């Protein structure tokens, strides 16, 4: 329990001193513009930190203020939510609301989104715990490897006198240290050794269920049951030392990590700081039409409602309450509008922010400013093959202009259009790669117009290429 408290306190220590303004600054490093949406999510994140400082009774009453983001595709809705989750070190799941209408009228069990989030949290916490014991696991693995290597080069002495036995032990220890140096230097990586590994036989019966409510609960229970019944037998295998080392390190990590504690911490992290991003919520907006496939829309909303309101979900690691999970919904709402959602669900998303369509100036900034800007990515990629890529200011402006032009003439897919245009622009350079004679590639506005100008102007052609 004491360790759980230390873990919980340490988890938010980095964010404790960050104001919403500073959180927005962090988001600015990855997402251009959309200040209203950033402000809303920054306040929601800060309120979580404030809530954790309240007494237990009051903290239980403070519900998360869920958010609906309204805006066209490619303007940064998903990226804002994803970066927020990384900043808070929170379990994050992006799921399309339309998944729950794909099969029949109801589709996938809505509780599956919570179970998926728990699995993500377990992986996160397990990775953190492995990082803590990694050094110990590697030390244990090294000792086990040395035992195996010694067995191949040294016979263990039999019944001998004390003096002779002592000399043998000294010689074995010297041999062990010599092998340790060689192992750390990588000189033994290709030596073949024989070791016992666990065989994982395939089950003759494949237990497959349709993704519904009760079958999914059966599925994770059956998976645990089968893994226990079909425990693999040990068998001997010959492999290089390098491969054996990786296998043994994984075994040692499994021994040192307490999975019960990992599961407990993961459930706590999901309950206190989990974030679910419900994309395409506008696709399930609408009331009963009384006929046709749309009859499922209101039904899906009513299935989602208890999860957002707060309920207990049965997972393979135990029961989980969804009362304090933050839900961020997003949709273009071209055809429908937020008021088309059922009133109960509307009430659970009290904050609504509208994201603006992106213009030419936004594209210029997107290409240059973020830490993962597209131009920085391509410059780094081609730099691995000795090519120095340089974009002039007028080239960046021309790429942005063409992106706006194509978005206007065809479907507006926002900043995603830049990926298509830059890929088409650099196709020949990427194809030549390190075989190119010109190692300094300068991209100018004239080069951009030469490569893409005709395609961008031809609506029929750009519809297929850009």
Secondary structure, DSSP 8 states (H G I E B T S, - for coil): -HHHHHHHHHHTHHHHT--HHHHHHHHHTT--S-HHHHHHHHHHHHHHHHHHTS-HHHHHH-----EEEE--TTSSHHHHHHHHHHHHT--EEEEEGGGGGSSTTT-S-TTHHHHHHHHHHHHHHHHHHHHHHHHHHHHHHHHHHHHHHHHHH-----S--HHHHHHHHHHHHHHHHHHHHHHHTTTTTT-EEEEEEE-----SS-----SSHHHHHHHHHHHHHHHHHT---EEEEEEEHHHHHHHHHHHHHHHHS-HHHHHHHHHHHHHHH-EEEEETGGGG-S---SSSGGGHHHHHHHHHHHHHH--EEEETTEEEE-TT-EEEEEE--SSS-GGGS-HHHHHT--EEEE-----HHHHHHHHHTSTT-HHHHHHHHHHTTT-EEEE-HHHHHHHHHHHHHHHHHS---TTHHHHHHHHHHTHHHHHHGGG-S--EEEE-HHHHHHHHHHHHH-HHHHHHH-
